Amino acid sequence: MKERILVRRAVGDDADTLEQLARTQQISDDKLENSLDELSRNGFITWGQTSDSYRTRADLSDYFLVAQVDQEIIGWVMAYPLEILRDLQSGMSYEDKIVEYFLDQYPLETVFIDQICTIDGMRRCGVATALDEHLRNIGANKSFVTDIIHGPIRNEASNLFFKKIGFIEVAEVPQDQWFLGIYDRRV
Ligand SMILES: CC(C)(COP(=O)(O)OP(=O)(O)OC[C@H]1O[C@@H](n2cnc3c(N)ncnc32)[C@H](O)[C@@H]1OP(=O)(O)O)[C@@H](O)C(=O)NCCC(=O)NCCS
């Protein structure tokens, strides 16, 4: 499987597909009522983006990558230096407390992993690891940060994945109804 995964930079034309794929992983009140354990085990996306938002970020960031097999997108990582996050912040309706924390604590060249996802049926085959390997290549000598939902439900899949690839927990920050763990991997 690993040999068949191609990782490339995301482009504007990927945006509609990403919006649709993200919707399938988006946490919702229904899911929260029915399947807490499953959600925690499999992971979930808290702030799925619109197609326009994916397009803007794909245009701006070298660190927004997709993984594909043949022509099909099977995963993506949406990441950008904090400098870009700062510029995007005024148009963002989510994560303002987290953004504040990052801008206060880390240099602007630090790369923020905002979202990472592997589609259902392709998990535990190394897709997210392949995306991270590519990030490490293009971001050699960069520190990385991310946030992971700790409460009211814990994203255990994300937690275990990021720990596996070398991130450590450094803080917990409240954001609206959420508690978010802050994790980093410093150079
Ligand atoms: C978290 C996520 C991106 C991991 O993607 P993936 O392609 O399955 O990850 P990999 O196959 O590269 O896993 C690498 C290692 O991470 C750990 N890991 C990944 N997912 C795990 C899970 N659900 N439970 C336990 N460990 C996990 C394991 O150590 C794994 O190695 P192994 O399979 O040899 O045991 C995926 O579960 C996902 O997309 N979840 C839904 C969206 C989400 O929660 N995204 C994060 C927040 S934005």
Ligand as a Chemical Component Dictionary entry (heavy atoms), coordinates in Angstrom:
data_LIG
# 
_chem_comp.id                   LIG 
_chem_comp.type                 NON-POLYMER 
_chem_comp.pdbx_formal_charge   0 
_chem_comp.three_letter_code    LIG 
# 
loop_
_chem_comp_atom.comp_id 
_chem_comp_atom.atom_id 
_chem_comp_atom.alt_atom_id 
_chem_comp_atom.type_symbol 
_chem_comp_atom.charge 
_chem_comp_atom.model_Cartn_x 
_chem_comp_atom.model_Cartn_y 
_chem_comp_atom.model_Cartn_z 
_chem_comp_atom.pdbx_ordinal 
LIG C1  C1  C 0 -5.721  10.363 13.148 1  
LIG C2  C2  C 0 -5.641  9.891  11.702 2  
LIG C3  C3  C 0 -5.320  11.074 10.790 3  
LIG C4  C4  C 0 -4.509  8.834  11.569 4  
LIG O1  O1  O 0 -4.382  8.507  10.179 5  
LIG P1  P1  P 0 -3.816  7.106  9.653  6  
LIG O2  O2  O 0 -3.518  7.266  8.204  7  
LIG O3  O3  O 0 -4.737  6.014  10.043 8  
LIG O4  O4  O 0 -2.456  6.983  10.494 9  
LIG P2  P2  P 0 -1.209  5.983  10.237 10 
LIG O5  O5  O 0 -1.669  4.746  9.547  11 
LIG O6  O6  O 0 -0.117  6.739  9.578  12 
LIG O7  O7  O 0 -0.822  5.634  11.761 13 
LIG C5  C5  C 0 0.507   5.745  12.288 14 
LIG C6  C6  C 0 0.504   5.322  13.744 15 
LIG O8  O8  O 0 -0.284  6.246  14.529 16 
LIG C7  C7  C 0 -0.991  5.524  15.574 17 
LIG N1  N1  N 0 -2.428  5.553  15.308 18 
LIG C8  C8  C 0 -3.049  6.109  14.235 19 
LIG N2  N2  N 0 -4.400  5.985  14.351 20 
LIG C9  C9  C 0 -4.632  5.357  15.515 21 
LIG C10 C10 C 0 -5.814  4.934  16.188 22 
LIG N3  N3  N 0 -7.056  5.156  15.668 23 
LIG N4  N4  N 0 -5.696  4.303  17.387 24 
LIG C11 C11 C 0 -4.470  4.062  17.916 25 
LIG N5  N5  N 0 -3.294  4.432  17.322 26 
LIG C12 C12 C 0 -3.380  5.074  16.138 27 
LIG C13 C13 C 0 -0.473  4.090  15.496 28 
LIG O9  O9  O 0 0.690   3.999  16.306 29 
LIG C14 C14 C 0 -0.115  3.959  14.019 30 
LIG O10 O10 O 0 0.835   2.952  13.758 31 
LIG P3  P3  P 0 0.340   1.408  13.589 32 
LIG O11 O11 O 0 -0.857  1.404  12.675 33 
LIG O12 O12 O 0 1.537   0.730  12.997 34 
LIG O13 O13 O 0 -0.025  0.926  14.968 35 
LIG C15 C15 C 0 -6.974  9.184  11.271 36 
LIG O14 O14 O 0 -7.394  8.309  12.280 37 
LIG C16 C16 C 0 -8.127  10.149 10.955 38 
LIG O15 O15 O 0 -8.174  10.735 9.877  39 
LIG N6  N6  N 0 -9.086  10.321 11.904 40 
LIG C17 C17 C 0 -10.247 11.221 11.664 41 
LIG C18 C18 C 0 -9.850  12.677 11.568 42 
LIG C19 C19 C 0 -9.022  13.137 12.760 43 
LIG O16 O16 O 0 -9.282  12.798 13.907 44 
LIG N7  N7  N 0 -8.006  13.967 12.470 45 
LIG C20 C20 C 0 -7.186  14.586 13.504 46 
LIG C21 C21 C 0 -7.769  15.885 13.969 47 
LIG S1  S1  S 0 -7.808  17.123 12.722 48 
# 
loop_
_chem_comp_bond.comp_id 
_chem_comp_bond.atom_id_1 
_chem_comp_bond.atom_id_2 
_chem_comp_bond.value_order 
_chem_comp_bond.pdbx_ordinal 
LIG C1  C2  SING 1  
LIG C2  C3  SING 2  
LIG C2  C4  SING 3  
LIG C2  C15 SING 4  
LIG C4  O1  SING 5  
LIG O1  P1  SING 6  
LIG P1  O2  DOUB 7  
LIG P1  O3  SING 8  
LIG P1  O4  SING 9  
LIG O4  P2  SING 10 
LIG P2  O5  DOUB 11 
LIG P2  O6  SING 12 
LIG P2  O7  SING 13 
LIG O7  C5  SING 14 
LIG C5  C6  SING 15 
LIG C6  O8  SING 16 
LIG C6  C14 SING 17 
LIG O8  C7  SING 18 
LIG C7  N1  SING 19 
LIG C7  C13 SING 20 
LIG N1  C8  SING 21 
LIG N1  C12 SING 22 
LIG C8  N2  DOUB 23 
LIG N2  C9  SING 24 
LIG C9  C10 SING 25 
LIG C9  C12 DOUB 26 
LIG C10 N3  SING 27 
LIG C10 N4  DOUB 28 
LIG N4  C11 SING 29 
LIG C11 N5  DOUB 30 
LIG N5  C12 SING 31 
LIG C13 O9  SING 32 
LIG C13 C14 SING 33 
LIG C14 O10 SING 34 
LIG O10 P3  SING 35 
LIG P3  O11 DOUB 36 
LIG P3  O12 SING 37 
LIG P3  O13 SING 38 
LIG C15 O14 SING 39 
LIG C15 C16 SING 40 
LIG C16 O15 DOUB 41 
LIG C16 N6  SING 42 
LIG N6  C17 SING 43 
LIG C17 C18 SING 44 
LIG C18 C19 SING 45 
LIG C19 O16 DOUB 46 
LIG C19 N7  SING 47 
LIG N7  C20 SING 48 
LIG C20 C21 SING 49 
LIG C21 S1  SING 50 
# 
